[in-house]
Amino acid sequence: MSLPTLGFWVVHAAGALAGGGLAWAAGQRLHRWLGLSHAAYGYWMGLWLLAVMPVLLSAALALWAPAPLVALPAALIMPLPVALDLGDARTAGAAHVAGAWAPPSAAPWLAVLYAIGAGVALLRVLVGTRRTGRLCRATTPITTAAWPGPRSRAAARRLLAAGITCRGSVLPVSPFAVRWPKPLIVLPASALDQLDDRALCLILGHEAAHLARRDPQRAGLMAVFNALLWFNPFLLRISARVQLATELRCDAHALAEDVHGGRDFAAAYVRTLRLTAATHTPSTALTHRDLAGHEVRIRHMLHGDGARPLSGPRRALLLGSALLTGGLLLVMQASTARPLREAAIGADPIRVATTVTALPLPPVRDTPAGVRFQAPLAAPRITSPFGDTGSIRQRAHRGTDFGARPGTPVLAPADGRVVAATTAYPDGPQYGTVVVIDHGQGWQTLYAHLQGVDVAVGQQVHAGEQIARVGSTGRVTGPHLHLEMLRDGERVDPQAYLP
C-alpha cells in the first residue's frame, strides 16, 4: 500500500473538521434547547463518537477495503487497452533538458505533516502517562493514624478490602485515581493535614467512583484518538465536556452516601484547587482547568442537579439521529476520497487486471459536443510520433512520446474516470507505472513510464487536472511520457486530436 492521494487527505481532513464542528455546535445548541444536565455523560460521549468514528472508519475503509461496497455490471466500463508498445529508447538523453521543473506532489508533504503532528500528540500522551507513573511510584502508603477521623479511616479500609490502595504524595497534586498497574488513589499530604474527616471521606468516594466506572481507561483511549486527530480543535472541547460530565457523576456518587455533605464537599474542593493552583496536574489525572466547569461543579455540590432527566423517546430519537448522521458522514467521506492503491512491481498481472476491469462504477456520460482533448503536458515536446518505425523498433510506434523532466505534472486531456493506476499493468511490465482514463463515447487514454500517480482507481478527473508525474519506469532509457489514445478499442494518432 502506497501513500494516499491528495484527495484522500483533503477530504478526510475536511470531513473531520466538519464532523467535529457539527457535533460541537449542534450539541451545544441542543443541550440548551432540551435543558439537559451538565452531567449527561452519555450525551457528550455520543457527540465525541460522532466527531471521531466516521472519519476514522472512512479512512480505514478507503485504505484497506478490498473492493468497493456497491457493485455494478463490469460491462459498463470498456476493457483495458492491451499492452502493445515497448517504449522508445531514443528519448533517453534529450528528455532530461526538456520541460520545466515541477514541484513535488502535495500528498507526501501532507502525509509527513500529519505524521509529525500525530507523533508529537502521541508523544505528549506517553510523556504524561510516564510522568503520572513516576508520581505514583514516588508515593508512600497512608497509615491508619494519618486519617483525621473515623469516616475517612473506614472509607480507606473499605477501599483496601476492594483491592484499592490509598497513598500520599509530598507534591501538591490534585487527588486522582489510576487503575494500572493496580487500582490506586493518590492524595496530597497537604490534604491530609488541612481537610477534615468528612471532606476526605467524600473525596475518597469521588475517586472510587472513577475507578468503578473505569474512567482512567476511557480517558486514556480518548487521549489516543484525540492525538490521531490532532488537527481537530473541536475534539478537545467535546472531550472537556465529557470530562466535566464524568466529574459530576462521581460527585453525585460521593454525595449519595452523605446527602448533607454538599457544603463541606464544595469547601474541600475549593481548598484543593488553591493547594494545586500552581502545579501542573498530570495529563492522566481526571481533572479539568476551565473556570466555568469549576463553577458548575460547585453549584451541583451545593444545590444538586436541577435539570430534568431525558425521557426515553427523546433518548431514542437522539440516538437514532446520531447513528444516521454518523452513517451519512461515513458514507460521504468513504465514497468521496479513495487513496492511491498501487500493486507492487512483480504482482500477478491477472489479479491486477481482474481488479481493474471489474471496476463497479457507472460509465462517464456522453456529451453532445463529443470529447475534446488538450495537451497532457504544460509544455509538450514530441520526441517520437505515432507510427514511427525507427531502427530500434520492432513494430510501428502505437503512441506518442513527449520529452519532459522527471516529476513534470501529467495533465488529464479531458474529463473522465480512472480505470487503472498501477505499477504492474496487465501483461505489460514494459509500461512501468501506468494510468488509464475512460473518457466515455468509446475514448480511452493510456499514460506509461510514470514516476508516480496522483489519482486513484474510480476517481473522476477533469481536463487539466494533474493525474501523474513524468518518469522512466518500465522499459526505457530515459524519462518521458508515453501517451496512447484509443477510440472503440483501436489506437489512433494522438496528434490528430490534440491542439
Number of C-alpha atoms within 10 A of each C-alpha: 11 11 15 23 23 21 19 24 21 14 20 21 18 15 20 25 21 16 26 26 18 16 24 21 12 12 18 14 11 13 16 11 9 13 14 16 18 23 25 20 18 14 21 26 18 19 25 26 18 23 28 24 18 25 28 19 15 25 23 12 20 23 20 12 12 9 13 15 9 7 12 12 11 16 13 14 22 19 17 20 17 11 14 14 20 18 26 23 16 17 22 15 13 15 21 15 11 18 18 14 13 13 9 12 18 12 18 15 12 16 16 11 12 18 13 12 17 20 15 14 21 19 14 16 19 17 14 17 17 15 16 18 16 11 16 18 11 13 18 14 12 18 12 14 8 14 20 18 15 13 17 23 18 14 17 24 16 12 18 14 10 10 11 20 18 20 19 23 22 13 15 20 26 24 22 24 27 25 16 10 7 10 18 22 24 25 25 21 19 17 21 16 11 14 19 17 16 18 22 26 25 26 23 22 24 23 24 24 21 24 20 12 13 14 21 20 16 10 18 17 12 18 23 18 17 23 22 19 22 20 16 21 13 23 29 17 14 24 19 18 23 24 22 26 23 25 24 26 20 24 26 22 18 23 20 14 12 15 11 12 17 24 15 18 24 18 16 21 20 13 15 20 15 12 17 17 14 10 11 10 21 19 20 22 20 21 18 15 11 10 9 9 19 17 11 15 23 20 15 19 24 16 10 16 17 10 13 10 13 15 9 9 9 11 14 12 12 15 15 12 12 17 15 12 16 21 15 13 22 22 15 17 25 25 17 15 25 27 25 24 21 21 19 12 14 10 13 14 17 12 12 20 18 11 16 22 16 19 24 20 19 15 17 17 10 12 9 6 6 11 17 13 17 15 19 23 22 14 13 15 15 17 18 21 18 21 14 15 13 13 8 9 15 10 14 13 22 23 27 23 24 23 28 31 23 23 22 28 28 24 20 24 24 21 20 25 25 23 26 28 28 26 29 26 30 22 15 19 20 19 27 24 29 26 27 24 28 26 28 21 15 16 19 26 24 20 28 28 28 29 22 23 24 23 28 26 23 22 20 17 22 15 17 18 17 20 24 25 26 28 24 23 22 20 17 20 15 22 27 36 31 27 22 23 24 19 14 12 15 11 17 17 18 20 14 8 13 12 9
